[in-house]
């Protein structure tokens, strides 16, 4: 009887812990601190399609998350980008990256983060400025799904989908 009661109590506590972990709102510093991996795809209206994997390393210092993204594209090309997200309030961050024009403001409500930013995908001599509209959703199993619409002159020109796993 005691053994059955102990098992029941342990089972209930595990259910409670799992529900608490799954019920937690998205916080960039909690999700991305340490190692994360991702797979994704980019597709443009001109027919360009690129698949990629990403190895991410995040460092949280209590105020700023430094998130290094190491991309490997299906054609073998590699690229590295580094985000710096500074927490400005509960569920709010300001972000920068080396190819951003200006900054981005991230707003998180529950399990959903939204932000948009202007990027130069071209060169300094031949710029190709586009705006990304990102939406990240934390799913019950712990995956974080990022979808983005890419626009140029307010017209949609591409989309991306990235799935992050811990």
Secondary structure, DSSP 8 states (H G I E B T S, - for coil): -HHHHHHHHHHHHHHHHHHHHHHS---HHHHHSEEEEEEEEEEETTS-EEEEEEEEEEEE-SSEEEEEEEEEETTS-EEEEEEEEEEEETTEEEEEETTEES-EEEEEETTEEEEEEEEE-S-SSS--EEEEEEEEEE-TTS-EEEEEEEEETTEEEEEEEEEEE-
